């Protein structure tokens, strides 16, 4: 079974390095680059990016994603329910329900996109990492994330921000897919622990000593969760 790992916004396939280092080397792992990241063309729309990624996922794969990657994975599960055998998603948002919330998020993401276009990656990165979601990120991991973003193109990343905004993502109903689903949420990430309750068919695992960025704050817990669901481990 192929393990497909989808990274978060402003990350890259290398965002999974700490987790992959703890997985058996015999695993078949695919780490796609999200559109608009690492020199790839930006996506035209949310639907186009879901379709592009779904075409890369081998039948019977174990689909994993973090944050934006987790949201895109939910899109794949909803539109292609038989493509994946199971899914393990970290810090996943199931989508906004209220039109007012969607409009507010679109405005917020537009401000972030303009910050990228006018201030560049360094200015954006400093402001992005100041978000309360990343308050618990260790200094070394924070520095690695900042260095990794230097590979991106600010305008392509801004286009990705607009196209893949939470405001553009359809809200996924609780029964959007019958694929076995495990949701990983940080113990300190109270917002996303509450959001996990919107997907009652999922198994929720609370990761100790972690906030939102589980890939860097507790990669061992993420690797262990993946292996519990993957006989190839």
N, CA, C and O of each residue as an XYZ file, in Angstrom:
932
protein
N       0.852     -1.184      0.000
C       0.000      0.000      0.000
C       0.893      1.241      0.000
O       1.762      1.388      0.859
N       0.672      2.124     -0.963
C       1.453      3.355     -1.055
C       0.982      4.358     -0.010
O      -0.218      4.537      0.198
N       1.937      5.007      0.644
C       1.651      6.051      1.616
C       1.805      7.394      0.909
O       2.896      7.733      0.452
N       0.724      8.153      0.819
C       0.738      9.447      0.137
C       0.699     10.548      1.193
O      -0.235     10.604      1.994
N       1.707     11.426      1.202
C       1.849     12.464      2.214
C       1.680     13.848      1.583
O       2.457     14.233      0.709
N       0.674     14.586      2.022
C       0.390     15.920      1.493
C       0.773     16.971      2.536
O       0.292     16.931      3.669
N       1.636     17.904      2.154
C       2.133     18.903      3.093
C       1.154     20.060      3.259
O       0.127     20.117      2.582
N       1.478     20.980      4.163
C       0.625     22.123      4.432
C       0.985     23.340      3.604
O       1.917     23.307      2.801
N       0.230     24.426      3.809
C       0.478     25.659      3.074
C       1.843     26.224      3.430
O       2.233     26.252      4.598
N       2.564     26.675      2.409
C       3.910     27.253      2.529
C       4.939     26.231      2.970
O       6.077     26.585      3.279
N       4.542     24.947      3.001
C       5.488     23.878      3.276
C       5.968     23.249      1.983
O       5.899     23.862      0.918
N       6.452     22.030      2.082
C       6.951     21.297      0.921
C       6.969     19.823      1.286
O       6.716     19.477      2.440
N       7.262     18.942      0.332
C       7.392     17.529      0.690
C       8.383     17.293      1.833
O       8.236     16.340      2.599
N       9.394     18.164      1.945
C      10.377     18.020      3.018
C       9.775     18.267      4.401
O      10.388     17.917      5.410
N       8.582     18.866      4.459
C       7.926     19.080      5.748
C       7.689     17.765      6.484
O       7.555     17.742      7.708
N       7.640     16.673      5.727
C       7.392     15.352      6.306
C       8.684     14.637      6.704
O       8.627     13.501      7.176
N       9.843     15.266      6.529
C      11.112     14.569      6.746
C      11.223     13.943      8.138
O      11.655     12.798      8.267
N      10.833     14.690      9.186
C      10.972     14.166     10.551
C      10.082     12.950     10.779
O      10.443     12.041     11.527
N       8.916     12.937     10.130
C       8.015     11.786     10.250
C       8.558     10.606      9.452
O       8.605      9.483      9.955
N       8.967     10.857      8.210
C       9.452      9.785      7.340
C      10.680      9.106      7.940
O      10.865      7.900      7.779
N      11.516      9.875      8.629
C      12.718      9.300      9.246
C      12.373      8.247     10.296
O      13.214      7.419     10.647
N      11.141      8.277     10.797
C      10.718      7.340     11.839
C       9.887      6.188     11.287
O       9.441      5.322     12.040
N       9.681      6.177      9.987
C       8.917      5.107      9.339
C       9.866      4.064      8.759
O      11.016      4.386      8.461
N       9.411      2.819      8.591
C      10.271      1.794      7.989
C      10.729      2.201      6.597
O       9.912      2.671      5.806
N      12.005      2.037      6.270
C      12.508      2.445      4.951
C      11.908      1.639      3.805
O      12.015      2.034      2.644
N      11.284      0.519      4.122
C      10.706     -0.323      3.077
C       9.365      0.212      2.563
O       8.853     -0.273      1.554
N       8.802      1.193      3.238
C       7.500      1.717      2.829
C       7.581      2.402      1.466
O       8.568      3.066      1.149
N       6.534      2.228      0.670
C       6.401      2.927     -0.616
C       5.742      4.274     -0.332
O       4.550      4.328     -0.030
N       6.506      5.359     -0.428
C       6.023      6.682     -0.033
C       6.015      7.631     -1.229
O       6.989      7.716     -1.978
N       4.913      8.334     -1.393
C       4.765      9.347     -2.434
C       4.491     10.685     -1.749
O       3.565     10.805     -0.946
N       5.311     11.689     -2.077
C       5.153     13.018     -1.468
C       4.958     14.059     -2.568
O       5.936     14.656     -3.019
N       3.731     14.291     -3.008
C       3.498     15.296     -4.055
C       3.750     16.716     -3.532
O       3.634     16.986     -2.337
N       4.094     17.603     -4.452
C       4.203     19.028     -4.146
C       2.876     19.697     -4.472
O       2.354     19.532     -5.575
N       2.334     20.442     -3.535
C       1.082     21.139     -3.803
C       1.308     22.251     -4.820
O       2.382     22.850     -4.873
N       0.295     22.515     -5.616
C       0.393     23.541     -6.659
C       0.708     24.905     -6.043
O       0.171     25.272     -4.998
N       1.598     25.648     -6.720
C       2.009     26.952     -6.236
C       3.152     26.905     -5.241
O       3.555     27.940     -4.710
N       3.677     25.723     -4.982
C       4.767     25.538     -4.028
C       5.995     24.972     -4.744
O       5.879     24.219     -5.711
N       7.170     25.352     -4.247
C       8.431     24.789     -4.756
C       8.574     24.892     -6.268
O       9.086     23.972     -6.906
N       8.128     26.001     -6.845
C       8.302     26.217     -8.272
C       7.228     25.634     -9.167
O       7.318     25.752    -10.389
N       6.200     24.997     -8.581
C       5.113     24.445     -9.392
C       4.124     25.547     -9.755
O       3.992     26.515     -9.006
N       3.426     25.428    -10.884
C       2.437     26.444    -11.255
C       1.317     26.510    -10.213
O       0.958     25.485     -9.634
N       0.767     27.687     -9.970
C      -0.329     27.804     -9.001
C      -1.586     27.112     -9.498
O      -1.761     26.927    -10.702
N      -2.463     26.729     -8.577
C      -3.705     26.062     -8.990
C      -4.703     27.055     -9.569
O      -4.712     28.230     -9.205
N      -5.541     26.565    -10.475
C      -6.596     27.414    -11.022
C      -7.761     27.535    -10.051
O      -8.414     28.576     -9.979
N      -8.017     26.460     -9.299
C      -9.141     26.445     -8.370
C      -8.965     25.293     -7.382
O      -8.121     24.417     -7.571
N      -9.766     25.312     -6.342
C      -9.783     24.217     -5.376
C     -10.084     22.890     -6.073
O      -9.399     21.891     -5.853
N     -11.115     22.896     -6.916
C     -11.535     21.667     -7.596
C     -10.433     21.122     -8.491
O     -10.225     19.910     -8.555
N      -9.726     22.009     -9.183
C      -8.643     21.561    -10.066
C      -7.516     20.906     -9.280
O      -6.949     19.906     -9.721
N      -7.188     21.463     -8.118
C      -6.100     20.891     -7.330
C      -6.499     19.545     -6.732
O      -5.677     18.630     -6.673
N      -7.734     19.412     -6.292
C      -8.205     18.115     -5.798
C      -8.132     17.066     -6.910
O      -7.696     15.938     -6.679
N      -8.557     17.442     -8.100
C      -8.530     16.505     -9.227
C      -7.097     16.139     -9.607
O      -6.808     14.980     -9.906
N      -6.197     17.130     -9.595
C      -4.799     16.858     -9.951
C      -4.156     15.896     -8.957
O      -3.471     14.951     -9.349
N      -4.380     16.142     -7.682
C      -3.783     15.274     -6.666
C      -4.409     13.884     -6.695
O      -3.712     12.881     -6.539
N      -5.725     13.826     -6.894
C      -6.396     12.525     -6.928
C      -5.832     11.650     -8.038
O      -5.739     10.431     -7.889
N      -5.457     12.271     -9.147
C      -4.892     11.503    -10.262
C      -3.533     10.920     -9.921
O      -3.087      9.969    -10.563
N      -2.867     11.481     -8.916
C      -1.553     10.975     -8.510
C      -1.643      9.856     -7.472
O      -0.676      9.126     -7.254
N      -2.796      9.727     -6.839
C      -2.953      8.770     -5.744
C      -3.239      7.381     -6.296
O      -4.258      7.188     -6.960
N      -2.366      6.407     -6.040
C      -2.621      5.052     -6.536
C      -3.827      4.435     -5.824
O      -4.093      4.748     -4.664
N      -4.546      3.570     -6.510
C      -5.672      2.883     -5.886
C      -5.196      2.123     -4.654
O      -4.145      1.481     -4.665
N      -5.993      2.211     -3.593
C      -5.671      1.491     -2.376
C      -4.633      2.165     -1.500
O      -4.109      1.540     -0.579
N      -4.322      3.433     -1.767
C      -3.287      4.137     -1.018
C      -3.757      4.468      0.397
O      -4.953      4.499      0.690
N      -2.784      4.712      1.253
C      -3.023      5.273      2.588
C      -2.765      6.766      2.449
O      -1.621      7.184      2.267
N      -3.818      7.571      2.534
C      -3.743      9.006      2.265
C      -3.532      9.768      3.571
O      -4.321      9.646      4.508
N      -2.465     10.547      3.618
C      -2.150     11.336      4.816
C      -1.976     12.799      4.416
O      -1.493     13.096      3.323
N      -2.367     13.700      5.297
C      -2.200     15.110      5.006
C      -2.126     15.917      6.280
O      -2.662     15.526      7.317
N      -1.448     17.058      6.187
C      -1.342     17.978      7.315
C      -1.927     19.333      6.928
O      -1.534     19.903      5.911
N      -2.857     19.854      7.721
C      -3.423     21.189      7.563
C      -4.011     21.372      6.159
O      -5.010     20.722      5.850
N      -3.445     22.222      5.294
C      -3.973     22.340      3.937
C      -3.958     20.989      3.241
O      -4.907     20.651      2.533
N      -2.903     20.214      3.428
C      -2.844     18.878      2.829
C      -3.956     17.977      3.341
O      -4.474     17.142      2.600
N      -4.326     18.144      4.612
C      -5.431     17.366      5.171
C      -6.759     17.796      4.558
O      -7.627     16.964      4.295
N      -6.915     19.106      4.332
C      -8.152     19.590      3.706
C      -8.278     19.066      2.276
O      -9.356     18.655      1.849
N      -7.165     19.086      1.543
C      -7.198     18.552      0.179
C      -7.467     17.047      0.188
O      -8.144     16.524     -0.698
N      -6.936     16.364      1.188
C      -7.213     14.927      1.316
C      -8.696     14.677      1.547
O      -9.254     13.728      0.997
N      -9.343     15.515      2.353
C     -10.788     15.382      2.538
C     -11.524     15.580      1.217
O     -12.524     14.916      0.945
N     -11.014     16.508      0.396
C     -11.607     16.706     -0.922
C     -11.471     15.477     -1.798
O     -12.399     15.120     -2.524
N     -10.317     14.828     -1.732
C     -10.105     13.600     -2.501
C     -11.029     12.501     -2.003
O     -11.628     11.784     -2.804
N     -11.151     12.362     -0.689
C     -12.017     11.326     -0.122
C     -13.477     11.533     -0.522
O     -14.199     10.570     -0.780
N     -13.906     12.797     -0.573
C     -15.296     13.086     -0.915
C     -15.591     12.830     -2.386
O     -16.657     12.321     -2.732
N     -14.632     13.189     -3.262
C     -14.872     13.080     -4.702
C     -14.432     11.739     -5.288
O     -14.931     11.310     -6.329
N     -13.507     11.095     -4.617
C     -12.990      9.806     -5.101
C     -12.945      8.820     -3.921
O     -11.866      8.412     -3.492
N     -14.113      8.442     -3.405
C     -14.178      7.695     -2.141
C     -13.522      6.325     -2.175
O     -13.201      5.782     -1.117
N     -13.313      5.750     -3.342
C     -12.745      4.411     -3.407
C     -11.263      4.421     -3.798
O     -10.665      3.361     -3.984
N     -10.673      5.609     -3.922
C      -9.276      5.696     -4.315
C      -8.349      5.270     -3.169
O      -7.324      4.627     -3.396
N      -8.718      5.634     -1.950
C      -7.851      5.362     -0.800
C      -8.453      4.274      0.090
O      -9.668      4.191      0.268
N      -7.590      3.463      0.629
C      -8.029      2.398      1.535
C      -8.267      2.934      2.931
O      -9.135      2.446      3.654
N      -7.482      3.957      3.312
C      -7.669      4.610      4.602
C      -6.979      5.960      4.568
O      -6.218      6.261      3.648
N      -7.256      6.776      5.588
C      -6.676      8.113      5.637
C      -6.309      8.467      7.076
O      -7.036      8.143      8.015
N      -5.174      9.133      7.228
C      -4.720      9.648      8.516
C      -4.395     11.123      8.318
O      -3.456     11.471      7.602
N      -5.177     11.984      8.958
C      -5.071     13.417      8.688
C      -4.734     14.178      9.965
O      -5.341     13.949     11.011
N      -3.766     15.083      9.872
C      -3.321     15.880     11.009
C      -3.814     17.313     10.883
O      -3.640     17.949      9.843
N      -4.432     17.818     11.948
C      -4.889     19.210     11.984
C      -5.790     19.518     10.788
O      -5.525     20.441     10.018
N      -6.847     18.740     10.645
C      -7.747     18.849      9.489
C      -8.949     19.730      9.810
O      -9.575     19.578     10.859
N      -9.265     20.641      8.914
C     -10.476     21.473      9.020
C     -11.504     20.936      8.029
O     -11.213     20.854      6.836
N     -12.713     20.564      8.498
C     -13.716     19.993      7.590
C     -14.440     21.010      6.725
O     -15.276     20.628      5.906
N     -14.144     22.293      6.882
C     -14.770     23.304      6.030
C     -15.680     24.238      6.812
O     -16.211     23.876      7.862
N     -15.850     25.443      6.285
C     -16.696     26.446      6.930
C     -18.152     26.265      6.502
O     -18.434     25.968      5.341
N     -19.064     26.445      7.442
C     -20.473     26.211      7.167
C     -21.239     27.498      6.864
O     -22.045     27.529      5.934
N     -21.002     28.546      7.625
C     -21.782     29.783      7.493
C     -21.232     30.665      6.378
O     -20.020     30.861      6.291
N     -22.109     31.203      5.519
C     -21.648     32.118      4.456
C     -20.847     33.294      5.006
O     -19.885     33.732      4.376
N     -21.228     33.807      6.166
C     -20.494     34.943      6.739
C     -19.075     34.544      7.107
O     -18.139     35.326      6.940
N     -18.918     33.322      7.609
C     -17.577     32.836      7.955
C     -16.726     32.657      6.708
O     -15.527     32.934      6.720
N     -17.350     32.193      5.631
C     -16.617     31.989      4.388
C     -16.172     33.341      3.804
O     -15.057     33.474      3.300
N     -17.047     34.317      3.881
C     -16.702     35.649      3.369
C     -15.571     36.275      4.194
O     -14.662     36.898      3.647
N     -15.641     36.100      5.504
C     -14.601     36.653      6.368
C     -13.268     35.976      6.111
O     -12.225     36.631      6.115
N     -13.295     34.663      5.887
C     -12.046     33.943      5.621
C     -11.463     34.356      4.269
O     -10.247     34.494      4.135
N     -12.317     34.552      3.274
C     -11.830     35.001      1.968
C     -11.125     36.346      2.092
O     -10.079     36.562      1.481
N     -11.696     37.247      2.880
C     -11.070     38.559      3.089
C      -9.726     38.412      3.797
O      -8.750     39.068      3.435
N      -9.684     37.545      4.812
C      -8.457     37.345      5.572
C      -7.358     36.763      4.692
O      -6.214     37.213      4.737
N      -7.709     35.759      3.890
C      -6.708     35.138      3.024
C      -6.257     36.085      1.920
O      -5.115     36.016      1.465
N      -7.147     36.961      1.492
C      -6.744     37.971      0.506
C      -5.700     38.912      1.107
O      -4.763     39.315      0.418
N      -5.854     39.260      2.376
C      -4.853     40.109      3.031
C      -3.502     39.397      3.116
O      -2.457     40.012      2.903
N      -3.528     38.088      3.430
C      -2.275     37.327      3.478
C      -1.634     37.257      2.088
O      -0.418     37.388      1.949
N      -2.463     37.049      1.068
C      -1.940     36.963     -0.302
C      -1.288     38.281     -0.708
O      -0.226     38.280     -1.332
N      -1.911     39.400     -0.362
C      -1.332     40.705     -0.697
C      -0.054     40.949      0.088
O       0.873     41.586     -0.412
N       0.000     40.445      1.316
C       1.220     40.574      2.110
C       2.368     39.851      1.407
O       3.494     40.349      1.372
N       2.081     38.682      0.851
C       3.094     37.945      0.104
C       3.557     38.739     -1.115
O       4.756     38.838     -1.375
N       2.611     39.303     -1.858
C       2.938     39.994     -3.105
C       3.675     41.307     -2.871
O       4.526     41.695     -3.671
N       3.356     41.979     -1.793
C       3.959     43.294     -1.561
C       5.177     43.246     -0.646
O       6.107     44.037     -0.804
N       5.173     42.324      0.306
C       6.255     42.273      1.287
C       7.270     41.185      1.054
O       8.378     41.238      1.590
N       6.901     40.185      0.250
C       7.814     39.085     -0.021
C       7.755     37.984      1.030
O       7.022     38.074      2.015
N       8.541     36.952      0.796
C       8.488     35.755      1.629
C       8.958     35.996      3.063
O       8.363     35.471      4.004
N      10.006     36.774      3.235
C      10.550     36.985      4.579
C       9.532     37.708      5.462
O       9.328     37.332      6.616
N       8.901     38.737      4.923
C       7.899     39.498      5.670
C       6.711     38.598      6.003
O       6.221     38.594      7.133
N       6.256     37.840      5.013
C       5.138     36.925      5.231
C       5.479     35.883      6.284
O       4.689     35.632      7.194
N       6.651     35.278      6.163
C       7.032     34.185      7.046
C       7.052     34.609      8.509
O       6.589     33.873      9.380
N       7.589     35.795      8.778
C       7.641     36.285     10.150
C       6.239     36.472     10.717
O       5.980     36.119     11.867
N       5.331     37.027      9.910
C       3.967     37.245     10.371
C       3.207     35.934     10.502
O       2.433     35.759     11.443
N       3.420     35.007      9.566
C       2.722     33.716      9.568
C       3.096     32.903     10.810
O       2.232     32.296     11.442
N       4.372     32.893     11.151
C       4.815     32.108     12.304
C       4.411     32.741     13.623
O       4.475     32.088     14.664
N       3.992     34.006     13.598
C       3.522     34.662     14.817
C       2.081     34.284     15.158
O       1.571     34.668     16.210
N       1.425     33.537     14.275
C       0.045     33.115     14.515
C      -0.010     32.245     15.767
O       0.876     31.416     15.971
N      -1.028     32.415     16.608
C      -1.135     31.609     17.839
C      -1.135     30.102     17.600
O      -0.747     29.339     18.485
N      -1.564     29.663     16.415
C      -1.549     28.228     16.121
C      -0.151     27.637     16.239
O       0.001     26.453     16.541
N       0.874     28.461     16.002
C       2.253     27.956     15.982
C       3.054     28.388     17.208
O       4.284     28.382     17.194
N       2.339     28.762     18.264
C       3.012     29.276     19.457
C       3.940     28.246     20.097
O       4.955     28.612     20.689
N       3.602     26.966     19.984
C       4.395     25.936     20.647
C       5.502     25.359     19.794
O       6.168     24.409     20.205
N       5.709     25.913     18.620
C       6.715     25.361     17.711
C       8.122     25.597     18.256
O       8.469     26.738     18.563
N       8.939     24.556     18.384
C      10.310     24.745     18.875
C      11.103     25.667     17.951
O      10.833     25.749     16.753
N      12.087     26.359     18.528
C      12.863     27.341     17.767
C      13.554     26.710     16.563
O      13.588     27.306     15.486
N      14.106     25.504     16.736
C      14.813     24.852     15.635
C      13.847     24.525     14.499
O      14.178     24.704     13.327
N      12.658     24.049     14.849
C      11.663     23.735     13.821
C      11.176     25.004     13.130
O      10.933     25.009     11.924
N      11.036     26.075     13.899
C      10.610     27.352     13.318
C      11.643     27.855     12.309
O      11.284     28.347     11.239
N      12.928     27.730     12.655
C      13.996     28.166     11.752
C      14.019     27.313     10.486
O      14.245     27.829      9.391
N      13.784     26.000     10.637
C      13.777     25.108      9.476
C      12.620     25.439      8.542
O      12.775     25.414      7.321
N      11.455     25.749      9.120
C      10.297     26.120      8.296
C      10.591     27.405      7.517
O      10.276     27.506      6.331
N      11.191     28.374      8.188
C      11.506     29.649      7.535
C      12.495     29.444      6.391
O      12.330     30.009      5.310
N      13.517     28.637      6.633
C      14.508     28.376      5.590
C      13.877     27.643      4.408
O      14.211     27.925      3.257
N      12.979     26.716      4.678
C      12.339     25.952      3.617
C      11.470     26.817      2.717
O      11.329     26.523      1.530
N      10.892     27.869      3.259
C      10.016     28.728      2.462
C      10.780     29.536      1.431
O      10.179     30.069      0.498
N      12.101     29.639      1.581
C      12.897     30.425      0.637
C      12.840     29.839     -0.769
O      13.158     30.529     -1.737
N      12.439     28.571     -0.895
C      12.362     27.939     -2.221
C      11.112     28.359     -2.985
O      11.024     28.145     -4.194
N      10.166     28.943     -2.305
C       8.899     29.287     -2.935
C       8.983     30.597     -3.707
O       9.879     31.411     -3.485
N       8.046     30.780     -4.606
C       7.850     32.047     -5.293
C       6.669     32.751     -4.625
O       5.586     32.176     -4.512
N       6.874     33.986     -4.186
C       5.852     34.681     -3.403
C       4.536     34.827     -4.171
O       3.462     34.649     -3.597
N       4.614     35.147     -5.448
C       3.378     35.342     -6.214
C       2.635     34.027     -6.443
O       1.405     33.991     -6.400
N       3.373     32.958     -6.685
C       2.726     31.654     -6.847
C       2.082     31.209     -5.544
O       0.998     30.625     -5.543
N       2.760     31.491     -4.428
C       2.210     31.127     -3.133
C       0.952     31.943     -2.823
O      -0.004     31.430     -2.243
N       0.966     33.208     -3.214
C      -0.215     34.050     -3.028
C      -1.393     33.524     -3.851
O      -2.530     33.510     -3.380
N      -1.112     33.093     -5.080
C      -2.170     32.522     -5.919
C      -2.716     31.240     -5.302
O      -3.917     30.977     -5.364
N      -1.832     30.447     -4.707
C      -2.265     29.236     -4.028
C      -3.134     29.574     -2.821
O      -4.143     28.913     -2.573
N      -2.741     30.604     -2.070
C      -3.528     31.052     -0.923
C      -4.959     31.384     -1.338
O      -5.917     31.008     -0.661
N      -5.091     32.092     -2.459
C      -6.432     32.485     -2.917
C      -7.241     31.271     -3.395
O      -8.398     31.102     -3.009
N      -6.633     30.437     -4.229
C      -7.371     29.331     -4.838
C      -7.714     28.237     -3.832
O      -8.767     27.608     -3.935
N      -6.832     28.008     -2.859
C      -7.018     26.905     -1.922
C      -7.484     27.387     -0.555
O      -7.405     26.652      0.429
N      -7.965     28.610     -0.497
C      -8.478     29.175      0.751
C      -9.560     28.283      1.354
O     -10.290     27.600      0.636
N      -9.649     28.301      2.666
C     -10.739     27.603      3.348
C     -12.090     28.111      2.860
O     -13.088     27.393      2.915
N     -12.114     29.352      2.383
C     -13.348     29.920      1.851
C     -13.769     29.251      0.546
O     -14.950     29.267      0.199
N     -12.815     28.659     -0.185
C     -13.118     28.003     -1.465
C     -13.411     26.513     -1.303
O     -13.927     25.875     -2.221
N     -13.084     25.968     -0.150
C     -13.257     24.537      0.095
C     -14.707     24.236      0.462
O     -15.257     24.890      1.348
N     -15.341     23.263     -0.195
C     -16.684     22.871      0.226
C     -16.647     22.296      1.647
O     -15.700     21.601      2.016
N     -17.661     22.583      2.422
C     -17.762     21.985      3.759
C     -18.148     20.524      3.599
O     -19.118     20.203      2.913
N     -17.392     19.646      4.229
C     -17.635     18.221      4.067
C     -18.597     17.712      5.130
O     -18.350     17.880      6.324
N     -19.702     17.086      4.698
C     -20.647     16.545      5.672
C     -20.015     15.397      6.456
O     -19.013     14.831      6.018
N     -20.590     15.046      7.611
C     -19.995     13.999      8.447
C     -19.805     12.676      7.733
O     -18.882     11.928      8.055
N     -20.664     12.374      6.764
C     -20.585     11.092      6.073
C     -20.081     11.252      4.641
O     -20.514     10.526      3.746
N     -19.160     12.206      4.420
C     -18.672     12.491      3.064
C     -17.969     11.289      2.446
O     -17.930     11.166      1.222
N     -17.422     10.415      3.256
C     -16.714      9.245      2.747
C     -16.803      8.126      3.776
O     -16.848      8.377      4.980
N     -16.829      6.882      3.286
C     -16.831      5.750      4.225
C     -15.427      5.169      4.395
O     -15.263      4.106      4.994
N     -14.411      5.866      3.867
C     -13.025      5.440      4.050
C     -12.656      5.549      5.529
O     -12.922      6.584      6.140
N     -12.051      4.515      6.124
C     -11.606      4.620      7.523
C     -10.692      5.826      7.700
O      -9.707      5.988      6.980
N     -11.038      6.670      8.671
C     -10.366      7.959      8.828
C      -9.912      8.157     10.266
O     -10.697      8.013     11.203
N      -8.628      8.490     10.430
C      -8.082      8.859     11.728
C      -7.694     10.325     11.692
O      -6.978     10.757     10.788
N      -8.155     11.089     12.659
C      -7.815     12.499     12.774
C      -6.851     12.688     13.939
O      -7.131     12.271     15.063
N      -5.718     13.319     13.662
C      -4.743     13.642     14.697
C      -4.846     15.126     15.034
O      -4.799     15.973     14.142
N      -4.985     15.434     16.301
C      -5.071     16.832     16.732
C      -4.167     17.031     17.942
O      -4.086     16.165     18.814
N      -3.493     18.167     17.991
C      -2.616     18.462     19.111
C      -3.404     18.739     20.382
O      -4.477     19.341     20.333
N      -2.885     18.309     21.498
C      -3.558     18.516     22.781
C      -3.778     19.993     23.071
O      -4.752     20.361     23.727
N      -2.870     20.844     22.582
C      -2.972     22.281     22.834
C      -3.742     23.024     21.741
O      -3.934     24.236     21.831
N      -4.176     22.305     20.722
C      -4.878     22.920     19.593
C      -6.381     22.808     19.828
O      -7.051     21.981     19.209
N      -6.908     23.641     20.725
C      -8.295     23.511     21.150
C      -9.286     23.745     20.007
O     -10.336     23.104     19.951
N      -8.952     24.657     19.106
C      -9.852     24.926     17.977
C     -10.042     23.677     17.129
O     -11.173     23.329     16.792
N      -8.955     22.999     16.781
C      -9.072     21.854     15.882
C      -9.553     20.603     16.609
O     -10.087     19.691     15.977
N      -9.371     20.545     17.922
C      -9.978     19.447     18.677
C     -11.494     19.561     18.601
O     -12.184     18.550     18.472
N     -12.014     20.766     18.680
C     -13.457     20.971     18.566
C     -13.949     20.665     17.157
O     -15.015     20.075     16.984
N     -13.171     21.067     16.144
C     -13.567     20.814     14.758
C     -13.628     19.327     14.446
O     -14.439     18.904     13.622
N     -12.782     18.525     15.094
C     -12.760     17.084     14.834
C     -14.104     16.441     15.146
O     -14.451     15.412     14.564
N     -14.860     17.038     16.056
C     -16.165     16.481     16.419
C     -17.162     16.572     15.275
O     -18.196     15.905     15.300
N     -16.862     17.392     14.270
C     -17.756     17.509     13.113
C     -17.671     16.302     12.187
O     -18.485     16.164     11.274
N     -16.699     15.430     12.412
C     -16.564     14.217     11.604
C     -16.685     13.012     12.545
O     -15.684     12.368     12.860
N     -17.904     12.709     12.990
C     -18.089     11.689     14.025
C     -17.724     10.276     13.592
O     -17.535      9.402     14.439
N     -17.621     10.038     12.285
C     -17.236      8.696     11.836
C     -15.734      8.463     11.959
O     -15.263      7.336     11.801
N     -14.980      9.529     12.242
C     -13.529      9.414     12.330
C     -13.095      8.987     13.734
O     -13.775      9.247     14.727
N     -11.942      8.327     13.777
C     -11.277      8.058     15.043
C     -10.370      9.241     15.350
O      -9.503      9.586     14.547
N     -10.562      9.856     16.498
C      -9.783     11.043     16.864
C      -8.703     10.655     17.866
O      -8.992     10.048     18.898
N      -7.459     11.008     17.556
C      -6.339     10.783     18.457
C      -5.745     12.133     18.846
O      -5.332     12.914     17.989
N      -5.708     12.392     20.143
C      -5.147     13.636     20.654
C      -3.654     13.425     20.923
O      -3.269     12.544     21.692
N      -2.836     14.234     20.288
C      -1.375     14.095     20.380
C      -0.852     14.966     21.520
O      -1.033     16.184     21.522
N      -0.212     14.335     22.471
C       0.300     15.054     23.636
C       1.467     15.970     23.255
O       2.169     15.733     22.272
N       1.652     17.007     24.046
C       2.802     17.911     23.888
C       2.885     18.510     22.485
O       3.971     18.621     21.917
N       1.750     18.889     21.937
C       1.746     19.433     20.578
C       0.584     20.394     20.401
O      -0.451     20.288     21.059
N       0.793     21.343     19.483
C      -0.255     22.253     19.069
C      -0.719     21.892     17.671
O      -1.141     20.762     17.423
N      -0.640     22.861     16.745
C      -1.172     22.646     15.400
C      -0.196     21.922     14.475
O      -0.598     21.045     13.710
N       1.084     22.288     14.542
C       2.063     21.744     13.592
C       2.617     20.410     14.105
O       3.733     20.339     14.620
N       1.819     19.372     13.954
C       2.182     18.058     14.496
C       3.417     17.471     13.825
O       4.149     16.704     14.451
N       3.662     17.817     12.561
C       4.801     17.247     11.845
C       6.119     17.632     12.493
O       7.084     16.869     12.446
N       6.165     18.816     13.100
C       7.391     19.277     13.730
C       7.359     19.170     15.254
O       8.397     18.971     15.887
N       6.171     19.302     15.840
C       6.079     19.303     17.299
C       6.091     17.900     17.890
O       6.610     17.703     18.989
N       5.534     16.929     17.188
C       5.558     15.547     17.694
C       5.534     14.564     16.519
O       4.554     13.841     16.343
N       6.602     14.530     15.711
C       6.624     13.630     14.555
C       6.541     12.158     14.945
O       6.040     11.344     14.169
N       7.020     11.809     16.126
C       6.974     10.413     16.559
C       5.531      9.942     16.709
O       5.202      8.811     16.353
N       4.677     10.808     17.234
C       3.269     10.442     17.388
C       2.584     10.286     16.033
O       1.741      9.407     15.852
N       2.954     11.146     15.083
C       2.375     11.048     13.731
C       2.816      9.751     13.067
O       1.998      9.043     12.479
N       4.108      9.435     13.157
C       4.622      8.195     12.566
C       3.959      6.974     13.200
O       3.605      6.025     12.500
N       3.792      6.995     14.510
C       3.173      5.868     15.203
C       1.723      5.690     14.768
O       1.261      4.564     14.586
N       1.003      6.805     14.601
C      -0.390      6.726     14.171
C      -0.496      6.158     12.759
O      -1.381      5.350     12.476
N       0.399      6.579     11.879
C       0.398      6.053     10.511
C       0.644      4.551     10.523
O      -0.030      3.801      9.817
N       1.601      4.116     11.318
C       1.940      2.688     11.340
C       0.853      1.834     11.978
O       0.700      0.664     11.629
N       0.098      2.405     12.908
C      -1.016      1.644     13.490
C      -2.073      1.331     12.443
O      -2.816      0.358     12.570
N      -2.138      2.161     11.410
C      -3.163      1.995     10.382
C      -2.618      1.351      9.111
O      -3.371      1.135      8.161
N      -1.322      1.039      9.077
C      -0.688      0.560      7.846
C       0.057     -0.745      8.107
O       1.085     -0.755      8.784
N      -0.458     -1.834      7.572
C       0.140     -3.139      7.801
C       1.555     -3.227      7.235
O       2.328     -4.096      7.636
N       1.900     -2.334      6.305
C       3.245     -2.359      5.708
C       4.317     -1.988      6.720
O       5.493     -2.278      6.502
N       3.936     -1.350      7.824
C       4.909     -0.991      8.856
C       5.347     -2.215      9.671
O       6.165     -2.089     10.583
